[in-house]
């Protein structure tokens, strides 16, 4: 029983690590590849309990700082 639990936990952790490593690669590529499907993303925040969403362009990824940099339309009322 213990070996089954340990095996399952290890598989889940490996799958999570694989997922996050793949996600990092996709985001880094999207920041420099204009044709990437992941370049234009929807970012949502809660405003007074209701979601507020906007489309933003992923421009830069700094993995060491775990930071994503986006561009948006400065004339948007959401930037005011």
C-alpha positions as a LaTeX table, in Angstrom:
\begin{tabular}{lrrr}
\hline
Residue & $x$ (\AA) & $y$ (\AA) & $z$ (\AA) \\
\hline
Unk1 & 0.00 & 0.00 & 0.00 \\
Unk2 & 2.75 & 2.46 & 0.92 \\
Unk3 & 4.64 & 1.85 & $-2.31$ \\
Unk4 & 1.49 & 2.55 & $-4.33$ \\
Unk5 & 0.95 & 5.86 & $-2.52$ \\
Unk6 & 4.59 & 6.88 & $-2.98$ \\
Unk7 & 4.46 & 5.97 & $-6.67$ \\
Unk8 & 1.29 & 8.00 & $-7.21$ \\
Unk9 & 2.72 & 11.02 & $-5.37$ \\
Unk10 & 5.94 & 10.83 & $-7.40$ \\
Unk11 & 4.00 & 10.59 & $-10.66$ \\
Unk12 & 1.85 & 13.58 & $-9.74$ \\
Unk13 & 4.92 & 15.65 & $-8.80$ \\
Unk14 & 6.73 & 14.67 & $-12.01$ \\
Unk15 & 3.63 & 15.55 & $-14.04$ \\
Unk16 & 3.37 & 18.94 & $-12.31$ \\
Unk17 & 7.05 & 19.63 & $-12.92$ \\
Unk18 & 6.68 & 18.61 & $-16.56$ \\
Unk19 & 3.62 & 20.85 & $-16.92$ \\
Unk20 & 5.37 & 23.90 & $-15.44$ \\
Unk21 & 8.55 & 23.34 & $-17.45$ \\
Unk22 & 6.47 & 23.14 & $-20.62$ \\
Unk23 & 4.48 & 26.23 & $-19.63$ \\
Unk24 & 7.71 & 28.19 & $-19.12$ \\
Unk25 & 8.92 & 27.20 & $-22.60$ \\
Unk26 & 5.59 & 28.20 & $-24.17$ \\
Unk27 & 5.60 & 31.60 & $-22.42$ \\
Unk28 & 9.22 & 32.40 & $-23.30$ \\
Unk29 & 8.59 & 31.53 & $-26.94$ \\
Unk30 & 5.35 & 33.52 & $-26.99$ \\
Unk31 & 7.16 & 36.64 & $-25.80$ \\
Unk32 & 9.33 & 36.67 & $-28.95$ \\
Unk33 & 7.23 & 34.81 & $-31.55$ \\
Unk34 & 4.53 & 37.07 & $-32.99$ \\
Unk35 & 2.65 & 34.07 & $-34.39$ \\
Unk36 & 2.49 & 32.16 & $-31.11$ \\
Unk37 & $-1.03$ & 31.35 & $-29.91$ \\
Unk38 & 0.09 & 32.22 & $-26.37$ \\
Unk39 & 1.26 & 35.77 & $-27.24$ \\
Unk40 & $-2.16$ & 37.43 & $-26.86$ \\
Unk41 & $-3.63$ & 36.46 & $-23.53$ \\
Unk42 & $-6.68$ & 37.38 & $-21.53$ \\
Unk43 & $-5.83$ & 38.73 & $-18.09$ \\
Unk44 & $-8.69$ & 38.86 & $-15.60$ \\
Unk45 & $-8.95$ & 40.56 & $-12.23$ \\
Unk46 & $-11.77$ & 40.82 & $-9.74$ \\
Unk47 & $-13.24$ & 44.30 & $-9.42$ \\
Unk48 & $-15.89$ & 44.60 & $-6.71$ \\
Unk49 & $-16.42$ & 40.85 & $-6.90$ \\
Unk50 & $-16.95$ & 40.83 & $-10.67$ \\
Unk51 & $-14.36$ & 39.73 & $-13.22$ \\
Unk52 & $-12.76$ & 42.43 & $-15.33$ \\
Unk53 & $-10.88$ & 41.04 & $-18.34$ \\
Unk54 & $-8.69$ & 42.47 & $-21.07$ \\
Unk55 & $-6.56$ & 41.15 & $-23.89$ \\
Unk56 & $-2.87$ & 41.87 & $-23.41$ \\
Unk57 & 0.26 & 41.12 & $-25.43$ \\
Unk58 & 2.98 & 39.10 & $-23.70$ \\
Unk59 & 6.25 & 40.94 & $-24.47$ \\
Unk60 & 8.83 & 39.66 & $-22.02$ \\
Unk61 & 9.42 & 36.80 & $-19.60$ \\
Unk62 & 12.00 & 36.85 & $-16.81$ \\
Unk63 & 12.06 & 33.33 & $-15.39$ \\
Unk64 & 14.61 & 34.15 & $-12.68$ \\
Unk65 & 12.24 & 36.81 & $-11.28$ \\
Unk66 & 9.10 & 34.83 & $-12.18$ \\
Unk67 & 7.84 & 37.94 & $-13.99$ \\
Unk68 & 5.68 & 38.39 & $-17.07$ \\
Unk69 & 5.55 & 41.73 & $-18.91$ \\
Unk70 & 2.49 & 42.71 & $-20.96$ \\
Unk71 & 1.57 & 45.55 & $-23.31$ \\
Unk72 & $-1.95$ & 46.89 & $-23.52$ \\
Unk73 & $-3.68$ & 49.83 & $-25.22$ \\
Unk74 & $-2.92$ & 52.93 & $-23.16$ \\
Unk75 & $-6.13$ & 54.54 & $-24.42$ \\
Unk76 & $-8.21$ & 51.76 & $-22.90$ \\
Unk77 & $-10.54$ & 52.93 & $-20.15$ \\
Unk78 & $-9.13$ & 50.06 & $-18.08$ \\
Unk79 & $-5.75$ & 51.84 & $-17.97$ \\
Unk80 & $-7.20$ & 55.11 & $-16.70$ \\
\hline
\end{tabular}
